[in-house]
Amino acid sequence: MNRHWNSYLNRTLSRRDLLRVSSAGFGSLALAGMLGASQGPLDVRQPHFPARAKRVIFLFMHGGPSQVDTFDYKPLLKRDHGKPLPFARPKVVSSETFNLLQSPWGFKQYGQSGAWVSDLFPEIAKHVDDMCFIKSMYGSNSRHGGALLELHTGSDTFVRPSMGSWITYGLGTENSSMPGYLTICPTQSHGGANNFGSAFLPAPYAGTAIGSVGIAARDARIPFIRNTETPRPIQRMEIDYTQSLNREQLALTGHDRALEGRIESFELAFRMQAEAPDLQDLGQESEITRKMYGLDNPVTEDFGRQCLMARRFSEKGVRFVQVSHTYKWDQHERLKRDHESNAAEVDKPIAALLTDLKARGLLEDTLVLWGGEFGRTPTAQGSDGRDHNPEAFTMWMAGGGVKPGLSYGATDDYGYYSVENKVHFHDLHATILHLLGMDHLKLTYRYAGRDFRLTDVHGNVVHGLLA
């Protein structure tokens, strides 16, 4: 203990001082009253109707995987390789794309569902009967920044709360000692923190970043989570004293979202010290589990760690976990080399995650979402690349109440446009909320004189995806 606290503890405390600094119970009562009667911002809330999913794991493939090289088999691409596209192209990022480009990989059908999967994903292919493919996704923006924001927040134009923030706002978290929303190794570009920020929602609903792009997953940790200098009872007293000053300031200023968020963040950070360090310790997992996720292989180790952390966090009640394979899937050139390398890094870990969740009985009420911000063109860019394509791409979901073994929607014969049962990001968001027991029309927050929602004034639940 430092000299300040030695002096403070050695003097006689008055009744007022005792009530001010020594009672965590009184501080908690005052905090609960200030933040909204008996319910804190992250307390569990009841959904609008019975939910199929309790939590979400989002596997984000930053850059835009090619649908025609992964899950959207187009045999005419091989037949017509090198020929001009037989219809008008949409406006894309670059000024020029060329003739049709066949996929460098073969496709096979897997499982009882007969889903087509390219040779890029031999391990994920074993799980197709648990997966629900959306082959008719489309978005509104062909630029990475706008498309990432649209996928994560529903808006490619304005700063809006992220999908994870809306979900945590609507449902709270099942673990009061952890944030409701964690994002592992998130991107710092193409919208950066706005992709996991809470915008005008209260600060406790923002995503907590663990590491960032460029940091190896083995080094990604919630920072400053251990306090080796100050005993826990003394730290509690320090926080109580700080919180009393914050509450006095709040009484003078009235409603202050920033200050209220700071108060809650102090309390959450204190609670996290008891649970977060153990949750981040993958050494507690068996050697069999670590190998299953690929932690023994330098190719799969990094993303495998992210997926294993996601399972551990979800299992302990974190509402929304995102892992990001950043920023690797933007193949304007060297498509074969780089898509092959990318898939090798994520295929085994993702398959392990699905296996692990199912074995633990978690897949039933955990919604797993995979995808990027857009797809790629079936036409060539240069000799061996594909341009951005928001007009058509594939995402898939598993668990959490979606219909297993389903391929929903379709693109044209070459995979350029979504043409059957089209699903926009707004529809995807509405459907995810529905699976979590929330009506996207009713999950609103009043800000600047208007009721906002994740889907804004758009979106429809895609009932064809539901089990």
Secondary structure, 3 states (H helix, E strand, C coil): CCHHHHHHHHCCCCHHHHHHHCCHHHHHHHHHHHHHCCCCCCCCCCCCCCCCCCEEEEEEECCCCCHHHCCCCCHHHHHCCCCCCCCCCCCCCCCCCCCECCCCCCEEEECCCCEEEECCCCCHHHHHHHEEEEEEEECCCCCHHHHHHHHHHCCCCCCCCCHHHHHHHHHCCCCCCCCCEEEECCCCCCCHHHHCCCCCCCHHHCCEEECCCCCCHHHCCCCCCCCCCCCHHHHHHHHHHHHHHHHHHHHHHCCCHHHHHHHHHHHHHHHHCCCHHHHCCHHHCCHHHHHHCCCCCCCCHHHHHHHHHHHHHHHCCCCEEEEEECCCCCCCCCHHHHHHHHHHHHHHHHHHHHHHHHHCCCHHHEEEEEECCCEECCECCCCCCCCEECCCEEEEEECCCECCCEEECEECCCCCCEEECCEEHHHHHHHHHHHCCCCCCCCCEEECCEEECCCCCCCCCCHHHEC
